[in-house]
Amino acid sequence: MSGLRGLLERRFRLAEHGTTVRTEVLAGLTTFLTMAYIVFINPSILAEAGMPRGAVFVATCLVSALGSLIMALSANYPIALAPGMGLNAYFTYVVVQGLGFTWQAALGAVFISGLCFLIVTLTGLRALIVDGIPRSMRVAMTVGIGLFLAIIALKNAGLVVASPATLVTLGDLHKPEAVRAVIGFLMVAVLSARKVRAALLASILTVTALSFGMTDNAFQGIVALPPSIAPTLFALDVPAALSAGLLNVILVLFLVELFDATGTLMAVASRAGLLTEGRMRRLDRALMADSVSVFAGSLLGTSSATAYLESASGVEEGGRTGLTAATVALLFLACLFLAPLAAAVPPYATAPALFYVACLMIRELVALDWDDRTEAIPACVTALFMPFTYSIATGVSFGFITYAVLKLLAGRAREVKPVVWVIAAVFLFKLVETGGAH
């Protein structure tokens, strides 16, 4: 046992970071409990794209374990990775259901976006792009994805339904699904307010348990050998992803992955006191772990993986090194044997967690400079167009175009970085060519 402690000390430099093996393991457990909901939500969302739920479940566990382990061993940060919320919804509801592409082509788009991510990380272009995109647009993408998740969650819960008169309206609150979803949301909100770490996971499991014995669900057990990953393994279709219809999808995936990863890494590192003069010393290594996870996810059969802000919960428990992330990786591998439980989770059981995550993402609106109309208006356009057009890409497209046009006509074109002009021009060309974007 002392030999293992010595090995972990040397590998993760625990004493240097003022931590211990026990502290790091407990921090890893805390982080895992706050993000374990993804092993239930991700297969549920991607199954609506036609992907085999069992294979996606295995891919989710594997890519989460792989990404977290790479982060642990290469960057030595207490940051875990898993398929990103918002990006999985974009994959299913926009690329597959909206644009009509196959899920294999969508996986190809994820692969190419990961390649772009890797190139900008290796060449140093990442800093140029991140610094060139205005903060207001970064905030807008986060808020818009939150609103997009919210409308998906309300739809899955049956709380919002289509209406020929008003487009959307309140659903039937007498339906058991809607009632259980409301109970789930109140549960996750109350538990979170009481600082319970596994609030989202507890909500999903409780609503799923309530669904057993009803006509829409049946208990199939908890533990079993993992299902086969063969149906999604290497099933990506890169040539189809290179078609004209998916080029703007790849751009959106790349931008969201880049800003989500960079923002999350900086936020968690800051919370852990791991920044030196406001910078992460091993940021490129951390971003490499992120980009490799995107690659691995597309090959295994899941949407883009990214660093998780929930890692901050482990940091609050004292996690300071990669041993925290390595612990999370081992726990995700253990999850492989929970496939029967994951397969039994109905959409309305994950809807409360989705809606809660959406509420947290919307709070970023306070970071906007509301006194500067050339910053606030494009941000609002971005955020509002996402749910109202049911498309993240459309929101990003109109947002960048609005930003560039407003700055130009307001006589403030010098404030716009070259990368914004390029992105706005690409989106404008796609809008003119296709007559609309998704």
C-alpha beads as a LAMMPS data file, in Angstrom:
LAMMPS data file: protein, C-alpha beads

438 atoms
437 bonds

1 atom types
1 bond types

-500.0 500.0 xlo xhi
-500.0 500.0 ylo yhi
-500.0 500.0 zlo zhi

Masses

1 110.0

Atoms # bond

1 1 1 0.000 0.000 0.000
2 1 1 2.866 2.349 0.836
3 1 1 4.412 1.510 -2.540
4 1 1 1.196 2.555 -4.325
5 1 1 1.050 5.785 -2.330
6 1 1 4.653 6.509 -3.284
7 1 1 3.911 5.867 -6.952
8 1 1 0.878 8.174 -6.873
9 1 1 2.894 10.822 -5.039
10 1 1 5.613 10.805 -7.680
11 1 1 3.189 10.683 -10.616
12 1 1 0.813 13.406 -9.488
13 1 1 3.118 15.453 -7.187
14 1 1 0.571 15.401 -4.374
15 1 1 2.742 17.007 -1.676
16 1 1 3.695 19.825 -4.016
17 1 1 -0.010 20.610 -4.441
18 1 1 -0.756 20.287 -0.738
19 1 1 -3.064 17.292 -1.036
20 1 1 -3.237 13.565 -0.209
21 1 1 -4.377 10.361 -1.873
22 1 1 -7.498 10.228 0.313
23 1 1 -8.451 13.813 -0.483
24 1 1 -7.967 13.298 -4.224
25 1 1 -10.004 10.072 -4.303
26 1 1 -12.879 11.653 -2.380
27 1 1 -12.733 14.665 -4.706
28 1 1 -12.899 12.314 -7.690
29 1 1 -15.942 10.561 -6.228
30 1 1 -17.630 13.931 -5.706
31 1 1 -16.953 15.028 -9.284
32 1 1 -18.212 11.718 -10.626
33 1 1 -21.471 11.906 -8.687
34 1 1 -22.190 15.402 -10.023
35 1 1 -21.638 14.396 -13.660
36 1 1 -22.730 10.736 -13.702
37 1 1 -26.093 11.832 -15.087
38 1 1 -24.432 11.957 -18.518
39 1 1 -24.364 8.124 -18.764
40 1 1 -28.168 8.221 -18.684
41 1 1 -28.878 11.432 -20.601
42 1 1 -26.445 10.988 -23.495
43 1 1 -27.745 7.576 -24.656
44 1 1 -31.301 8.868 -24.265
45 1 1 -30.680 11.906 -26.486
46 1 1 -28.599 10.136 -29.150
47 1 1 -31.105 7.275 -29.319
48 1 1 -33.539 9.821 -30.775
49 1 1 -31.062 10.220 -33.641
50 1 1 -31.477 6.518 -34.375
51 1 1 -28.308 5.392 -32.622
52 1 1 -28.369 2.098 -30.668
53 1 1 -28.829 3.085 -27.024
54 1 1 -26.679 0.260 -25.622
55 1 1 -23.716 1.022 -27.874
56 1 1 -23.956 4.746 -27.085
57 1 1 -24.019 3.948 -23.379
58 1 1 -20.767 2.011 -23.704
59 1 1 -19.210 4.727 -25.880
60 1 1 -20.206 7.379 -23.316
61 1 1 -18.554 5.484 -20.460
62 1 1 -15.427 4.703 -22.459
63 1 1 -14.802 8.183 -23.852
64 1 1 -15.459 9.739 -20.427
65 1 1 -12.943 7.370 -18.848
66 1 1 -10.395 7.864 -21.633
67 1 1 -10.639 11.658 -21.690
68 1 1 -10.451 11.969 -17.916
69 1 1 -7.451 9.614 -17.781
70 1 1 -5.584 11.533 -20.493
71 1 1 -6.269 14.767 -18.603
72 1 1 -4.936 13.128 -15.443
73 1 1 -1.753 11.705 -16.927
74 1 1 -0.783 14.414 -19.434
75 1 1 -1.936 17.657 -17.805
76 1 1 -2.245 16.613 -14.124
77 1 1 -5.389 18.690 -13.615
78 1 1 -8.434 17.654 -11.495
79 1 1 -10.731 18.059 -14.499
80 1 1 -12.957 15.294 -15.864
81 1 1 -14.302 14.954 -19.400
82 1 1 -17.469 13.474 -20.915
83 1 1 -19.802 14.050 -23.902
84 1 1 -20.945 17.663 -23.709
85 1 1 -24.479 18.769 -22.959
86 1 1 -25.874 20.954 -25.724
87 1 1 -23.618 19.422 -28.332
88 1 1 -25.429 16.088 -28.020
89 1 1 -28.748 17.901 -28.450
90 1 1 -27.367 19.747 -31.484
91 1 1 -26.206 16.416 -32.915
92 1 1 -29.656 14.822 -32.587
93 1 1 -32.259 17.534 -32.974
94 1 1 -30.539 19.762 -35.527
95 1 1 -28.055 17.742 -37.591
96 1 1 -29.990 14.460 -37.761
97 1 1 -33.659 15.331 -37.217
98 1 1 -33.519 18.889 -38.571
99 1 1 -31.121 18.663 -41.504
100 1 1 -31.897 15.019 -42.249
101 1 1 -28.333 13.697 -42.180
102 1 1 -27.569 10.207 -40.926
103 1 1 -26.042 9.826 -37.490
104 1 1 -23.002 8.324 -39.211
105 1 1 -22.500 11.582 -41.140
106 1 1 -23.002 13.552 -37.926
107 1 1 -20.243 11.503 -36.278
108 1 1 -18.067 12.360 -39.277
109 1 1 -18.712 16.049 -38.596
110 1 1 -17.677 15.546 -34.972
111 1 1 -14.461 13.871 -36.170
112 1 1 -13.585 16.751 -38.510
113 1 1 -14.346 19.358 -35.848
114 1 1 -12.012 17.458 -33.524
115 1 1 -9.324 17.571 -36.217
116 1 1 -9.754 21.350 -36.489
117 1 1 -9.565 21.602 -32.704
118 1 1 -6.327 19.600 -32.695
119 1 1 -4.759 21.738 -35.448
120 1 1 -5.467 25.065 -33.717
121 1 1 -4.096 23.645 -30.470
122 1 1 -0.863 22.337 -32.026
123 1 1 -0.225 25.426 -34.152
124 1 1 -1.024 28.029 -31.523
125 1 1 -3.973 29.402 -33.510
126 1 1 -6.227 28.702 -30.536
127 1 1 -5.201 31.872 -28.734
128 1 1 -5.755 33.940 -31.892
129 1 1 -9.289 32.593 -32.341
130 1 1 -10.292 32.718 -28.672
131 1 1 -8.952 36.265 -28.270
132 1 1 -10.625 37.330 -31.518
133 1 1 -14.156 36.294 -30.595
134 1 1 -15.829 38.964 -28.420
135 1 1 -16.826 37.942 -24.917
136 1 1 -20.446 38.868 -25.616
137 1 1 -20.660 36.219 -28.345
138 1 1 -19.107 33.567 -26.107
139 1 1 -21.700 34.374 -23.439
140 1 1 -24.451 34.292 -26.067
141 1 1 -23.510 30.797 -27.235
142 1 1 -23.664 29.468 -23.682
143 1 1 -27.021 31.137 -22.978
144 1 1 -28.480 30.133 -26.344
145 1 1 -27.531 26.483 -25.854
146 1 1 -29.128 26.693 -22.415
147 1 1 -32.385 27.978 -23.908
148 1 1 -32.194 25.270 -26.574
149 1 1 -31.795 22.610 -23.878
150 1 1 -34.721 24.117 -21.991
151 1 1 -37.200 23.772 -24.854
152 1 1 -36.016 20.204 -25.504
153 1 1 -36.448 19.345 -21.826
154 1 1 -39.948 20.853 -21.671
155 1 1 -40.914 18.969 -24.841
156 1 1 -39.596 15.636 -23.522
157 1 1 -41.467 16.181 -20.260
158 1 1 -44.717 16.874 -22.086
159 1 1 -44.939 20.306 -20.468
160 1 1 -44.713 22.061 -23.842
161 1 1 -46.522 20.812 -26.947
162 1 1 -47.095 22.085 -30.478
163 1 1 -49.974 24.456 -31.173
164 1 1 -51.229 25.559 -34.622
165 1 1 -52.351 28.896 -33.161
166 1 1 -49.382 29.867 -30.981
167 1 1 -46.628 27.452 -32.168
168 1 1 -46.142 26.152 -28.616
169 1 1 -48.459 25.871 -25.624
170 1 1 -48.770 24.183 -22.234
171 1 1 -49.118 20.412 -22.322
172 1 1 -51.532 18.171 -20.448
173 1 1 -50.551 18.372 -16.787
174 1 1 -52.785 15.395 -15.980
175 1 1 -50.429 13.015 -17.766
176 1 1 -48.244 10.940 -15.392
177 1 1 -45.121 11.792 -17.421
178 1 1 -45.574 15.527 -16.894
179 1 1 -46.280 15.089 -13.182
180 1 1 -43.170 12.938 -12.681
181 1 1 -41.042 15.442 -14.605
182 1 1 -42.246 18.279 -12.362
183 1 1 -41.454 16.182 -9.279
184 1 1 -37.994 15.468 -10.709
185 1 1 -37.255 19.127 -11.348
186 1 1 -38.379 20.204 -7.878
187 1 1 -36.229 17.444 -6.439
188 1 1 -33.069 18.438 -8.289
189 1 1 -33.630 22.122 -7.479
190 1 1 -34.156 21.481 -3.759
191 1 1 -31.244 19.055 -3.463
192 1 1 -28.955 21.461 -5.300
193 1 1 -30.037 24.301 -3.015
194 1 1 -29.121 22.064 -0.085
195 1 1 -25.678 21.420 -1.651
196 1 1 -26.304 17.709 -2.300
197 1 1 -23.599 16.660 -4.757
198 1 1 -25.514 14.012 -6.704
199 1 1 -28.702 16.061 -7.111
200 1 1 -29.104 15.498 -10.857
201 1 1 -28.321 11.791 -10.613
202 1 1 -30.729 11.348 -7.694
203 1 1 -33.500 13.063 -9.654
204 1 1 -33.008 10.862 -12.725
205 1 1 -32.967 7.655 -10.676
206 1 1 -36.015 8.681 -8.619
207 1 1 -38.191 9.523 -11.629
208 1 1 -37.029 6.326 -13.344
209 1 1 -37.997 4.330 -10.240
210 1 1 -41.437 5.985 -10.268
211 1 1 -41.870 4.895 -13.890
212 1 1 -41.332 1.198 -13.089
213 1 1 -44.526 -0.770 -12.864
214 1 1 -46.329 1.670 -15.152
215 1 1 -47.393 0.756 -18.682
216 1 1 -44.550 2.773 -20.223
217 1 1 -41.647 1.117 -18.422
218 1 1 -40.536 -2.081 -16.730
219 1 1 -37.672 -2.864 -14.354
220 1 1 -34.981 -4.856 -16.173
221 1 1 -32.353 -5.030 -13.446
222 1 1 -29.377 -2.876 -12.566
223 1 1 -26.158 -4.772 -13.287
224 1 1 -25.194 -6.805 -16.368
225 1 1 -22.306 -7.282 -18.740
226 1 1 -21.809 -4.262 -21.042
227 1 1 -23.705 -4.376 -24.358
228 1 1 -21.794 -4.516 -27.624
229 1 1 -20.300 -1.301 -28.970
230 1 1 -20.013 -2.807 -32.461
231 1 1 -23.043 -0.956 -33.946
232 1 1 -21.380 2.456 -33.468
233 1 1 -17.663 1.582 -33.434
234 1 1 -15.927 3.230 -36.437
235 1 1 -19.368 3.867 -37.968
236 1 1 -18.622 7.533 -38.765
237 1 1 -19.042 8.724 -42.354
238 1 1 -16.411 11.406 -43.047
239 1 1 -17.110 11.815 -46.806
240 1 1 -20.773 12.581 -46.067
241 1 1 -19.696 15.093 -43.431
242 1 1 -17.615 16.957 -46.016
243 1 1 -20.704 17.639 -48.100
244 1 1 -21.842 21.249 -48.426
245 1 1 -24.724 20.835 -46.009
246 1 1 -22.490 19.968 -43.071
247 1 1 -19.730 22.560 -43.456
248 1 1 -21.472 25.123 -41.263
249 1 1 -22.294 22.331 -38.785
250 1 1 -18.586 21.533 -38.493
251 1 1 -17.825 25.221 -37.914
252 1 1 -20.425 25.470 -35.140
253 1 1 -19.177 22.259 -33.502
254 1 1 -15.609 23.561 -33.629
255 1 1 -16.456 26.974 -32.160
256 1 1 -18.585 25.579 -29.343
257 1 1 -16.018 22.887 -28.503
258 1 1 -13.180 25.416 -28.465
259 1 1 -14.867 28.021 -26.269
260 1 1 -16.557 25.494 -24.007
261 1 1 -13.291 23.665 -23.372
262 1 1 -11.172 26.780 -22.871
263 1 1 -13.739 28.491 -20.642
264 1 1 -14.333 25.410 -18.498
265 1 1 -10.632 24.653 -18.079
266 1 1 -9.861 28.216 -17.017
267 1 1 -12.828 28.381 -14.632
268 1 1 -12.024 25.119 -12.837
269 1 1 -8.283 25.859 -12.689
270 1 1 -9.022 29.279 -11.217
271 1 1 -11.296 27.729 -8.580
272 1 1 -8.476 25.300 -7.690
273 1 1 -5.859 28.066 -7.464
274 1 1 -3.876 26.510 -10.306
275 1 1 -3.462 29.654 -12.412
276 1 1 -0.095 31.382 -12.647
277 1 1 -0.461 35.091 -13.443
278 1 1 -3.926 34.343 -14.795
279 1 1 -2.737 31.538 -17.079
280 1 1 -2.802 27.750 -17.045
281 1 1 0.746 26.457 -17.344
282 1 1 -0.380 23.277 -19.104
283 1 1 -3.367 24.615 -21.032
284 1 1 -2.213 23.142 -24.347
285 1 1 -1.902 19.693 -22.761
286 1 1 -5.366 20.036 -21.286
287 1 1 -6.777 21.097 -24.663
288 1 1 -5.008 18.137 -26.256
289 1 1 -6.884 15.844 -23.874
290 1 1 -10.086 17.582 -24.942
291 1 1 -9.408 17.275 -28.676
292 1 1 -8.344 13.612 -28.373
293 1 1 -11.618 12.947 -26.548
294 1 1 -13.567 14.475 -29.445
295 1 1 -11.714 12.159 -31.835
296 1 1 -12.259 9.122 -29.636
297 1 1 -15.941 9.896 -29.192
298 1 1 -16.550 10.076 -32.934
299 1 1 -14.760 6.742 -33.421
300 1 1 -16.527 4.991 -30.547
301 1 1 -19.953 6.434 -31.321
302 1 1 -20.914 9.531 -29.358
303 1 1 -21.154 13.291 -29.833
304 1 1 -18.365 15.700 -28.866
305 1 1 -16.698 15.246 -25.487
306 1 1 -15.417 18.170 -23.461
307 1 1 -14.173 19.252 -20.033
308 1 1 -16.953 19.374 -17.430
309 1 1 -17.647 22.377 -15.242
310 1 1 -18.929 19.884 -12.630
311 1 1 -15.240 19.217 -11.956
312 1 1 -15.416 22.314 -9.763
313 1 1 -17.355 20.235 -7.206
314 1 1 -14.335 17.972 -6.777
315 1 1 -12.080 21.004 -6.503
316 1 1 -14.293 22.273 -3.665
317 1 1 -13.614 18.955 -1.905
318 1 1 -9.856 19.514 -2.166
319 1 1 -8.974 17.977 -5.549
320 1 1 -5.840 19.597 -6.955
321 1 1 -4.160 17.018 -9.220
322 1 1 -4.817 14.525 -11.960
323 1 1 -5.473 11.811 -9.378
324 1 1 -8.959 13.321 -9.016
325 1 1 -9.576 12.916 -12.766
326 1 1 -8.066 9.402 -12.734
327 1 1 -10.535 8.421 -9.999
328 1 1 -13.398 9.701 -12.153
329 1 1 -12.064 7.630 -15.073
330 1 1 -12.135 4.420 -13.008
331 1 1 -15.684 5.119 -11.831
332 1 1 -16.877 5.638 -15.425
333 1 1 -15.389 2.253 -16.321
334 1 1 -17.322 0.717 -13.426
335 1 1 -20.487 2.264 -14.913
336 1 1 -20.173 -0.034 -17.929
337 1 1 -21.986 -2.700 -15.942
338 1 1 -25.081 -0.515 -15.318
339 1 1 -26.471 -0.832 -18.853
340 1 1 -29.891 -2.288 -17.848
341 1 1 -30.561 0.684 -15.597
342 1 1 -29.451 3.175 -18.255
343 1 1 -31.676 1.527 -20.860
344 1 1 -34.709 1.873 -18.590
345 1 1 -34.436 5.649 -18.169
346 1 1 -37.342 7.342 -20.049
347 1 1 -36.944 10.809 -21.673
348 1 1 -39.114 12.513 -19.057
349 1 1 -36.733 11.248 -16.335
350 1 1 -33.775 13.107 -17.851
351 1 1 -35.849 16.184 -18.746
352 1 1 -35.680 17.703 -15.224
353 1 1 -31.878 17.464 -15.207
354 1 1 -31.719 19.021 -18.693
355 1 1 -33.961 21.881 -17.610
356 1 1 -31.896 22.472 -14.474
357 1 1 -28.662 22.596 -16.498
358 1 1 -30.397 25.070 -18.826
359 1 1 -31.266 27.308 -15.867
360 1 1 -27.616 27.393 -14.817
361 1 1 -26.439 28.249 -18.337
362 1 1 -28.873 31.159 -18.688
363 1 1 -27.316 32.946 -15.698
364 1 1 -24.390 33.915 -17.934
365 1 1 -26.576 36.751 -19.278
366 1 1 -25.432 38.922 -16.366
367 1 1 -21.977 39.082 -17.957
368 1 1 -23.252 41.095 -20.949
369 1 1 -22.544 44.804 -21.221
370 1 1 -26.151 45.951 -21.619
371 1 1 -25.104 49.596 -22.082
372 1 1 -23.290 48.742 -25.326
373 1 1 -25.998 47.938 -27.868
374 1 1 -23.477 46.712 -30.450
375 1 1 -22.490 43.962 -27.994
376 1 1 -25.820 43.185 -26.293
377 1 1 -28.078 43.053 -29.377
378 1 1 -26.004 40.471 -31.347
379 1 1 -25.740 38.387 -28.182
380 1 1 -29.527 38.430 -27.742
381 1 1 -30.033 37.583 -31.417
382 1 1 -27.708 34.597 -31.000
383 1 1 -29.362 33.320 -27.831
384 1 1 -32.980 33.839 -28.940
385 1 1 -32.627 32.425 -32.443
386 1 1 -31.355 29.085 -31.096
387 1 1 -34.570 27.935 -29.362
388 1 1 -36.992 29.798 -31.651
389 1 1 -35.508 28.290 -34.828
390 1 1 -34.682 25.027 -33.023
391 1 1 -31.127 25.346 -34.260
392 1 1 -27.872 26.236 -32.512
393 1 1 -26.165 26.860 -35.854
394 1 1 -28.812 29.353 -36.972
395 1 1 -28.401 31.316 -33.756
396 1 1 -24.627 31.426 -34.120
397 1 1 -24.939 32.403 -37.797
398 1 1 -27.312 35.323 -37.274
399 1 1 -25.415 36.406 -34.175
400 1 1 -22.055 36.785 -35.915
401 1 1 -23.598 38.467 -38.950
402 1 1 -25.523 40.902 -36.735
403 1 1 -22.391 41.653 -34.712
404 1 1 -20.310 42.473 -37.802
405 1 1 -23.064 44.564 -39.452
406 1 1 -23.837 46.582 -36.307
407 1 1 -20.197 47.369 -35.646
408 1 1 -19.714 48.380 -39.277
409 1 1 -22.781 50.642 -39.479
410 1 1 -22.110 52.135 -36.034
411 1 1 -18.676 53.262 -37.223
412 1 1 -16.874 50.874 -34.874
413 1 1 -15.505 48.372 -37.384
414 1 1 -12.023 48.702 -35.882
415 1 1 -13.268 46.899 -32.774
416 1 1 -13.984 43.766 -34.794
417 1 1 -11.136 41.237 -34.959
418 1 1 -10.349 39.623 -38.352
419 1 1 -11.566 36.187 -37.221
420 1 1 -15.080 37.609 -36.642
421 1 1 -15.213 39.038 -40.187
422 1 1 -14.180 35.644 -41.574
423 1 1 -16.770 33.700 -39.540
424 1 1 -19.535 36.221 -40.359
425 1 1 -18.667 36.041 -44.073
426 1 1 -18.768 32.227 -44.057
427 1 1 -22.173 32.161 -42.354
428 1 1 -23.550 34.899 -44.645
429 1 1 -22.444 32.950 -47.699
430 1 1 -24.157 29.812 -46.365
431 1 1 -27.376 31.738 -45.658
432 1 1 -27.434 33.268 -49.148
433 1 1 -26.597 29.949 -50.787
434 1 1 -29.139 27.812 -48.934
435 1 1 -31.772 30.417 -48.057
436 1 1 -31.537 29.380 -44.380
437 1 1 -29.323 27.663 -41.810
438 1 1 -29.776 25.007 -39.167

Bonds

1 1 1 2
2 1 2 3
3 1 3 4
4 1 4 5
5 1 5 6
6 1 6 7
7 1 7 8
8 1 8 9
9 1 9 10
10 1 10 11
11 1 11 12
12 1 12 13
13 1 13 14
14 1 14 15
15 1 15 16
16 1 16 17
17 1 17 18
18 1 18 19
19 1 19 20
20 1 20 21
21 1 21 22
22 1 22 23
23 1 23 24
24 1 24 25
25 1 25 26
26 1 26 27
27 1 27 28
28 1 28 29
29 1 29 30
30 1 30 31
31 1 31 32
32 1 32 33
33 1 33 34
34 1 34 35
35 1 35 36
36 1 36 37
37 1 37 38
38 1 38 39
39 1 39 40
40 1 40 41
41 1 41 42
42 1 42 43
43 1 43 44
44 1 44 45
45 1 45 46
46 1 46 47
47 1 47 48
48 1 48 49
49 1 49 50
50 1 50 51
51 1 51 52
52 1 52 53
53 1 53 54
54 1 54 55
55 1 55 56
56 1 56 57
57 1 57 58
58 1 58 59
59 1 59 60
60 1 60 61
61 1 61 62
62 1 62 63
63 1 63 64
64 1 64 65
65 1 65 66
66 1 66 67
67 1 67 68
68 1 68 69
69 1 69 70
70 1 70 71
71 1 71 72
72 1 72 73
73 1 73 74
74 1 74 75
75 1 75 76
76 1 76 77
77 1 77 78
78 1 78 79
79 1 79 80
80 1 80 81
81 1 81 82
82 1 82 83
83 1 83 84
84 1 84 85
85 1 85 86
86 1 86 87
87 1 87 88
88 1 88 89
89 1 89 90
90 1 90 91
91 1 91 92
92 1 92 93
93 1 93 94
94 1 94 95
95 1 95 96
96 1 96 97
97 1 97 98
98 1 98 99
99 1 99 100
100 1 100 101
101 1 101 102
102 1 102 103
103 1 103 104
104 1 104 105
105 1 105 106
106 1 106 107
107 1 107 108
108 1 108 109
109 1 109 110
110 1 110 111
111 1 111 112
112 1 112 113
113 1 113 114
114 1 114 115
115 1 115 116
116 1 116 117
117 1 117 118
118 1 118 119
119 1 119 120
120 1 120 121
121 1 121 122
122 1 122 123
123 1 123 124
124 1 124 125
125 1 125 126
126 1 126 127
127 1 127 128
128 1 128 129
129 1 129 130
130 1 130 131
131 1 131 132
132 1 132 133
133 1 133 134
134 1 134 135
135 1 135 136
136 1 136 137
137 1 137 138
138 1 138 139
139 1 139 140
140 1 140 141
141 1 141 142
142 1 142 143
143 1 143 144
144 1 144 145
145 1 145 146
146 1 146 147
147 1 147 148
148 1 148 149
149 1 149 150
150 1 150 151
151 1 151 152
152 1 152 153
153 1 153 154
154 1 154 155
155 1 155 156
156 1 156 157
157 1 157 158
158 1 158 159
159 1 159 160
160 1 160 161
161 1 161 162
162 1 162 163
163 1 163 164
164 1 164 165
165 1 165 166
166 1 166 167
167 1 167 168
168 1 168 169
169 1 169 170
170 1 170 171
171 1 171 172
172 1 172 173
173 1 173 174
174 1 174 175
175 1 175 176
176 1 176 177
177 1 177 178
178 1 178 179
179 1 179 180
180 1 180 181
181 1 181 182
182 1 182 183
183 1 183 184
184 1 184 185
185 1 185 186
186 1 186 187
187 1 187 188
188 1 188 189
189 1 189 190
190 1 190 191
191 1 191 192
192 1 192 193
193 1 193 194
194 1 194 195
195 1 195 196
196 1 196 197
197 1 197 198
198 1 198 199
199 1 199 200
200 1 200 201
201 1 201 202
202 1 202 203
203 1 203 204
204 1 204 205
205 1 205 206
206 1 206 207
207 1 207 208
208 1 208 209
209 1 209 210
210 1 210 211
211 1 211 212
212 1 212 213
213 1 213 214
214 1 214 215
215 1 215 216
216 1 216 217
217 1 217 218
218 1 218 219
219 1 219 220
220 1 220 221
221 1 221 222
222 1 222 223
223 1 223 224
224 1 224 225
225 1 225 226
226 1 226 227
227 1 227 228
228 1 228 229
229 1 229 230
230 1 230 231
231 1 231 232
232 1 232 233
233 1 233 234
234 1 234 235
235 1 235 236
236 1 236 237
237 1 237 238
238 1 238 239
239 1 239 240
240 1 240 241
241 1 241 242
242 1 242 243
243 1 243 244
244 1 244 245
245 1 245 246
246 1 246 247
247 1 247 248
248 1 248 249
249 1 249 250
250 1 250 251
251 1 251 252
252 1 252 253
253 1 253 254
254 1 254 255
255 1 255 256
256 1 256 257
257 1 257 258
258 1 258 259
259 1 259 260
260 1 260 261
261 1 261 262
262 1 262 263
263 1 263 264
264 1 264 265
265 1 265 266
266 1 266 267
267 1 267 268
268 1 268 269
269 1 269 270
270 1 270 271
271 1 271 272
272 1 272 273
273 1 273 274
274 1 274 275
275 1 275 276
276 1 276 277
277 1 277 278
278 1 278 279
279 1 279 280
280 1 280 281
281 1 281 282
282 1 282 283
283 1 283 284
284 1 284 285
285 1 285 286
286 1 286 287
287 1 287 288
288 1 288 289
289 1 289 290
290 1 290 291
291 1 291 292
292 1 292 293
293 1 293 294
294 1 294 295
295 1 295 296
296 1 296 297
297 1 297 298
298 1 298 299
299 1 299 300
300 1 300 301
301 1 301 302
302 1 302 303
303 1 303 304
304 1 304 305
305 1 305 306
306 1 306 307
307 1 307 308
308 1 308 309
309 1 309 310
310 1 310 311
311 1 311 312
312 1 312 313
313 1 313 314
314 1 314 315
315 1 315 316
316 1 316 317
317 1 317 318
318 1 318 319
319 1 319 320
320 1 320 321
321 1 321 322
322 1 322 323
323 1 323 324
324 1 324 325
325 1 325 326
326 1 326 327
327 1 327 328
328 1 328 329
329 1 329 330
330 1 330 331
331 1 331 332
332 1 332 333
333 1 333 334
334 1 334 335
335 1 335 336
336 1 336 337
337 1 337 338
338 1 338 339
339 1 339 340
340 1 340 341
341 1 341 342
342 1 342 343
343 1 343 344
344 1 344 345
345 1 345 346
346 1 346 347
347 1 347 348
348 1 348 349
349 1 349 350
350 1 350 351
351 1 351 352
352 1 352 353
353 1 353 354
354 1 354 355
355 1 355 356
356 1 356 357
357 1 357 358
358 1 358 359
359 1 359 360
360 1 360 361
361 1 361 362
362 1 362 363
363 1 363 364
364 1 364 365
365 1 365 366
366 1 366 367
367 1 367 368
368 1 368 369
369 1 369 370
370 1 370 371
371 1 371 372
372 1 372 373
373 1 373 374
374 1 374 375
375 1 375 376
376 1 376 377
377 1 377 378
378 1 378 379
379 1 379 380
380 1 380 381
381 1 381 382
382 1 382 383
383 1 383 384
384 1 384 385
385 1 385 386
386 1 386 387
387 1 387 388
388 1 388 389
389 1 389 390
390 1 390 391
391 1 391 392
392 1 392 393
393 1 393 394
394 1 394 395
395 1 395 396
396 1 396 397
397 1 397 398
398 1 398 399
399 1 399 400
400 1 400 401
401 1 401 402
402 1 402 403
403 1 403 404
404 1 404 405
405 1 405 406
406 1 406 407
407 1 407 408
408 1 408 409
409 1 409 410
410 1 410 411
411 1 411 412
412 1 412 413
413 1 413 414
414 1 414 415
415 1 415 416
416 1 416 417
417 1 417 418
418 1 418 419
419 1 419 420
420 1 420 421
421 1 421 422
422 1 422 423
423 1 423 424
424 1 424 425
425 1 425 426
426 1 426 427
427 1 427 428
428 1 428 429
429 1 429 430
430 1 430 431
431 1 431 432
432 1 432 433
433 1 433 434
434 1 434 435
435 1 435 436
436 1 436 437
437 1 437 438
